[in-house]
Every structure is written in structure tokens, then in C-alpha cells.
């Protein structure tokens, strides 16, 4: 039985052609209406915690492009913020936190966790009310490893060496931090589902910097822990896992984590993507730079994905988030080409 929401059906294993489409970071700075709302909010963090405005920016790309899914507008770092860590965003620098020290991890408190995140849950409720019935609503969280990298370094870094070094010098404290983030993130996703999310995605944007043992301990195991908790309460809600940069390790990621669908970054070759797709739904994996370039680069990238992966359960998406300088006309062209595709 179909749900009437194509993305949801595909995440559950159905196939559709042309495939349904949405974009990571589809509510963002490339849209003039987003920039206007962001200015109205006063700050990025204020925008995340304002249900009226957060719902508005989530809806903007749905109104403009008619994407088949909307993803909650928020940020992965609201989880450590809700655990009592300071957080601010500076223009040109991104998120900034006070780096957490090994002795501080046991002091992380979830006492006010859901109260702090109540505005996010309200945003989800508003979205489920206001979205078209055919539009899948996706909630999300950051994966424990990726969130931990920001907590440890206090900001983004090119290769997350502070977190990698921390994990080698303080493995017990790292395990405590990862487990805390996994458990809180799972409950965060559960509350989003209770508020109306149809599916949820776990973003592990920095999975690719880990070695083999680190990938198992800090990426696979905590994501599997989150998936188990979500499915324990909501077995029919699909979980998308996106371990960017996982490379050959994508081949076993679904089986190891229990995720229903696997998000592929743009570096994944089609042979590997087809092997992952043989086991269930995949999502991706257009290079965001092709979308930025437009023209034949964009058209050829779309056509190659549809030819290689279009027959199986596929949600067409980018291999990472859209860049802020992408022309709106290129997004319009992408949507038109995907939807106009024929077998």
C-alpha cells in the first residue's frame, strides 16, 4: 500500500520513475526569500528556534520548486546546545562553541533537553499542518561523530584532527561523549516523529576522515544505536543515514547500521551505488558543483544518475548541500530535467 507521499514510499523500498527529488540545504542562502527571512530573524540561531520563521523557510523551496520532500530547518548543533554547551554563529566563521574538555563530558546534562528543543518540535507540527499532503516531511539530526567534532574543536576544521586526536588520547571519554550524543539524538528524532515527521535523516558529514577502527567505533556503532531506538518505537518510519566520504565502506553500511536508506555523496562510483541500491533505497548523488556550473555539466550529471540508478529505489538529491552561490535558475533546470526524464 502506498502512502501518497512518493519520497516516503521510495525510502520504504518502492521504485518510481522519474524519481522523487529534494535537495540537502534546500532552505538556504541561495534563495532571496530565505535571506529576507533570515534578516528578519536577527540571527541564525534565533531563526532555528523561532517556529513561525523556521517553518516559513522550510516551506519556501516547496512553494518555489515543488520538491517532493521538505526537511526541517534547524542545525545539527542544537543538540549540544540543549545539553548545556554554549553556541553562537558568526558571519563568515560559522558555528562557534567553547571546546569541551575530557573532564566536562560526564557533566553534560539532559535535564532540560526537550524543553530547550520545544520550538523545534513546534516547527515540525506546523510543517505537517501546512505542507501539501503529498510532501514527505523529513526530520534530522547530526551523527554523534560529526557533532562531537564541533564540540571538541569548537569550530569546523578541514580534517577534524582535534577530534581524531581526542579519540586516540581519551578513548573512554570519547565513548562517553558519543554514547551521550547517540542517546539524546535518538530521543530528539523520536520527538520529531511524534510531532509529524514521516522520515528522519542522520547526517555524518565527517565520517570520511576516520580510519577503519574509528569508522566502526565512532560512526557505525552510534548510528546503529540511534536507528535501533527509533525503530524500537517507530518500526515503519524510514531512517536515512548519510556517511559522507565513506567510500568503499558504503557497501556494508546499511547492514551494519540498520538504516532503511543510504545517502550517497558525489564521489561514490555508480558500480558501488548500484550494489548499495540492490539492498534498498539510496539517495543522491549529484555533485553540488555541477548544479553551480549549470548547462551541460548539470545535464550530463543528471542523465548519468538517472541512467545508472533510476530503475531502483532512488530519491534524487545532491551528494551534499547546495552551495549558497548557486543560481535559482539552475535549480529550476535540474527539477525540470529530472521530472521530464523518460526511460
Secondary structure, DSSP 8 states (H G I E B T S, - for coil): ---S-HHHHHHTT---SS--B--TT-SSTTSHHHHHHHHHHSSHHHHHT-HHHHHHHHHHHHHHH--SEEE----TTHHHHHTT---EEETTTEEE-----GGGGGG---TTHHHHTHHHHHHHHHHHHHS-TTSEEEEEEE-HHHHHHHHHHSS--SS-HHHHHHHHH-HHHHHHHHHHHHHHHHHHHHHHHHHT-SEEEEEETTGGG--HHHIIIIIIHHHHHHHHHHHHH-TTSEEEEEETT-GGGHHHHHHHH--SEEE--TTS-HHHHHHHHTTSEEEEEE-HHHHHH-HHHHHHHHHHHHHHHTTSSEEEEESS---TT--HHHHHHHHHHHHT---
